[in-house]
Amino acid sequence: MARRSRKQITLKDPRAIRALSHPARIAVIDELYGGRVATSTELAELTGLTPSAMSYHMRALEKLGIIERDDSATDARERPWRAAGKGLNISSLTTRAQQAAGALLTGSVVDTQRQEFDAYVAAEPNLPAEWRAKAQLDTGIAYLTAAETDELIAALHAAAEPFRRKGRRRRKGTRRVRTGLLVVPIVE
């Protein structure tokens, strides 16, 4: 198996940023950057798309340098994909085009998370007891310096990382759990 690049992928091109805003592509990024290697067919099942539609999305993400082929297939018909790097981030949004693309992507990500939260709340009464009362939404305000804000972000990432690492493989009794981090300096 080819070794995954350990570089951080940084997107600057507004077209690349905008390309991520499709809900199926968001799901693919979540899976592959979470450590999974998967075929278009497996990802199509996850997103509800046809394998051919998913292949289209995968090739588009490959052209942008976001994902790449993985050579771990044992069958020549399998063509798995993986993340192109260890992480994906968006560069500083300084141009109007970057800002518009960033707003579109942020809106899509937040919409996806809201839909997942709403679906959980609707399904919660019918879930097994051990999976009830597991969704949390916690917000608050703190007055922080820029350095303290960086410290907070680093601490939250550090707290989540062991669970994300552990959760990269499906194990008995597990289910996909959305994690999120939102730290926003309020512009007054």
N, C-alpha and C positions, 0 to 999 in steps of 0.2 A: 504494500500500500504506500502511495506517495505521502510524504510528510506534509502536513498542513503548514502553510506559511504562518509565521508568528507575527506578521506585520498587522498594524491597524489599517483598515481601509477607510480613507477619508474622502467623502464625496464633496466636490466643489461645483461641478457642472449642474446647473438648474434642471437640465433634462434628466440627469441621473437621479437627482433628488425627487423630482416629480414622478419618475418611473416607479419609485417605491410605494407610491400612495395607493396602489390597487390593493384591495383587501387580500386577494390570493397571494400577492407578492409579500405583503406584510407577514402572512402566515408562514410562507416559505423562509423568509429571513429569520423569523422566530425559531423555526425548527433547525435550520442549518447552522445558524450562529449559536444555537444552544448546544451544538456538538454532534448533531445527528448527520449521518450520511444516508441519503435516500434517493430513490428513483423518481422519475416524473410520475409514474403510476402510483407510487405510495403517497406522494405529495398531492396528487389529484384526488385521492380518496379523502385525505385530510381536509381539503378545501372545497370539495364538492364539484370540481371541474372535471372535464373529460381529460384523459391522458394526453390527447393531442393539444388541447388548449393549454394544459400545464406545460407541455414541451415548448410551446411558443413563449410562455412567460420565462421559462428557464433559459432559453437561448438569449432572450432580451437581457436578462440579468447577467448572463455570462459576458455578453458584449460590453456591458458597463463595468466589468471587472469585479462584480459583487459576489458571484459564485463561480465555481469551476468544476470540471469533471474530476471524479475520484476514480482511481484505477483499481479499486478493491473488488470489482465484480468477479465472481467465479463463473458466470455464464456470460457469453459474448452478447446475449440479448439484453442483459442488464446494463444500464448505463447510469450509475449513481452520480449524484451531485454532492458537493460539500461547500462550506463557506470558503471564500477566497482568502480570508485572514482570521485573526483571532478576535477581531471586533470591527464594528462598523460605526462610523460617526459622520456627522455632517459638519463641514467647515463653518467658520463664522459667516453668517448670512449678511454680506455687506452690500450686494447689488439688489436692485428691485426684483430682478428675475429670481435670484436665490431666495429672497424673502418670500416671494409668492409661492415658489416651489416648497419652501419650508413650511409655510402656513398650510398648504394643501396636504403635505405629508403628516403634519401634526394633527390636523383635523381628522384624517383617515385613521391614524393610530388611536386617537381618543375615541372616535366613533366605534371602532372595533372593541376597545376595552369596555365602553359603556354597554354595547350589545351583549358582550360576554357576562357582564355584571347583571344586567337585566334578565338574561336567560337563566343565570344561576338563581336569582331571587324567585323567579317564576317556578323553577324546578325544585327548589329547596325542600318543600314539604314532602316530596316524593323520593328524595334521596335517602340512602341508608343513613342511619343515625350518626355514624362516625363522620359523615361528610356534610352534616348540617352545621350551620353557624360558622362556616370556615371563610366566608368572604368578609373582608374588612375594608373599610374606607375611612381613613384617618387624615384629617387635615388640621392645620394649625398655623399660627403666625409666630415668628421669632424675629427679633431685631438682631441681625448679625452683620459683621464686617465682611468684606469680600473674602478675606483669608478664612474666616470662620465658616463661610458658605462652602468654600472648597473643602474644608475639613469635614463638614456635614456630609457632603456628597461622597467623599472618600470613605467615610465611616459606614454609610448606608450600603455602598457597593461592597465593602468588605464583609458586612453582616450577611448580605444575600449570596455572595459567591459560593460558600461551601454548600448551600442548598441547591444552587443552580448546577454546580459540578456533580453533586450526588444524583440530581434528577435528570442527567443527560440520557440515561438508559431507562427504559420501561422495566419496572419490576412488579412482582405480584403485589396487589393492593394499592398501586399508584394510579393516579390520573393526572392529566395535564393540569397544571396550576399556573395561572397568569401571575407574574410578579411585575411590579412597576415602581418607578422612582420618579417623582415629580418634585423638583426644587425650582421655584421661580422667584427671582427677585422682582418685587412688585414695583412697577414704574408709576409714580404718582404725579 
